[in-house]
Amino acid sequence: NAGVMQNPRHLVRRRGQEARLRCSPMKGHSHVYWYRQLPEEGLKFMVYLQKENIIDESGMPKERFSAEFPKEGPSILRIQQVVRGDSAAYFCASSLAGASDTQYFGPGTRLTVL
Amino acid sequence: GQQLNQSPQSMFIQEGEDVSMNCTSSSIFNTWLWYKQEPGEGPVLLIALYKAGELTSNGRLTAQFGITRKDSFLNISASIPSDVGIYFCAGQYSNYQLIWGAGTKLIIKP
């Protein structure tokens, strides 16, 4: 019974490149959440998606960041034209139902922008 | 936005000691959650609290949901080396958004 999978675990990009982070939720889960964590800080909510729908993207920067959760395949968090300030750990969580259902976290993708 | 104040920021303890950490908020929550994060990994849920005043245990861990719904504490009894890590509290309203504390780093002195 695999948990939440994220890949890659580590990603290095130069300024101006694109970063694509993938998240496969737990089996049977159709709710996905993305969080960002800076060093020495807690996680910050970015976006909540269900299959083919963005439910809440209030925590995601308006520019350069986008997220999707297609009918088939993993959820993707995409960062265009990365800057050094995008360097962080990005975590994906999934839940069986929405609302206050328990969220299970993946191992994260550590993005480093050179 | 909402903020959680988590303290202490870090703890240096001897193996076998008891540990206590807490979170306070200016807002009330319907749920309090405690997670542990180890280096290079995602947070793992330890304890979930759903009612004001609730006291819940998970092995050597005990957590309580404050009566005012604005605070929670986590105790670890008789700490062992594998307890090392960062412990996070998170508050949740009736929706999906988790509001996180900044974490308490637990270090076991050799």
HADDOCK unambig.tbl for C-alpha pairs under 7 A between the chains (distance, minus, plus):
assign (segid A and resid 40 and name CA) (segid B and resid 102 and name CA) 6.92 0.50 0.50
assign (segid A and resid 41 and name CA) (segid B and resid 102 and name CA) 4.65 0.50 0.50
assign (segid A and resid 41 and name CA) (segid B and resid 103 and name CA) 6.79 0.50 0.50
assign (segid A and resid 42 and name CA) (segid B and resid 100 and name CA) 5.41 0.50 0.50
assign (segid A and resid 42 and name CA) (segid B and resid 101 and name CA) 5.55 0.50 0.50
assign (segid A and resid 42 and name CA) (segid B and resid 102 and name CA) 4.36 0.50 0.50
assign (segid A and resid 42 and name CA) (segid B and resid 103 and name CA) 6.18 0.50 0.50
assign (segid A and resid 43 and name CA) (segid B and resid 100 and name CA) 6.00 0.50 0.50
assign (segid A and resid 45 and name CA) (segid B and resid 97 and name CA) 6.91 0.50 0.50
assign (segid A and resid 91 and name CA) (segid B and resid 42 and name CA) 6.87 0.50 0.50
assign (segid A and resid 98 and name CA) (segid B and resid 96 and name CA) 6.44 0.50 0.50
assign (segid A and resid 99 and name CA) (segid B and resid 94 and name CA) 6.39 0.50 0.50
assign (segid A and resid 99 and name CA) (segid B and resid 95 and name CA) 4.34 0.50 0.50
assign (segid A and resid 99 and name CA) (segid B and resid 96 and name CA) 4.73 0.50 0.50
assign (segid A and resid 100 and name CA) (segid B and resid 94 and name CA) 5.73 0.50 0.50
assign (segid A and resid 100 and name CA) (segid B and resid 95 and name CA) 5.20 0.50 0.50
assign (segid A and resid 100 and name CA) (segid B and resid 96 and name CA) 5.01 0.50 0.50
assign (segid A and resid 105 and name CA) (segid B and resid 42 and name CA) 5.73 0.50 0.50
assign (segid A and resid 105 and name CA) (segid B and resid 43 and name CA) 6.11 0.50 0.50
assign (segid A and resid 105 and name CA) (segid B and resid 44 and name CA) 6.89 0.50 0.50
assign (segid A and resid 106 and name CA) (segid B and resid 42 and name CA) 5.49 0.50 0.50
assign (segid A and resid 107 and name CA) (segid B and resid 41 and name CA) 4.51 0.50 0.50
assign (segid A and resid 107 and name CA) (segid B and resid 42 and name CA) 4.23 0.50 0.50
assign (segid A and resid 108 and name CA) (segid B and resid 41 and name CA) 6.51 0.50 0.50
assign (segid A and resid 108 and name CA) (segid B and resid 42 and name CA) 5.82 0.50 0.50
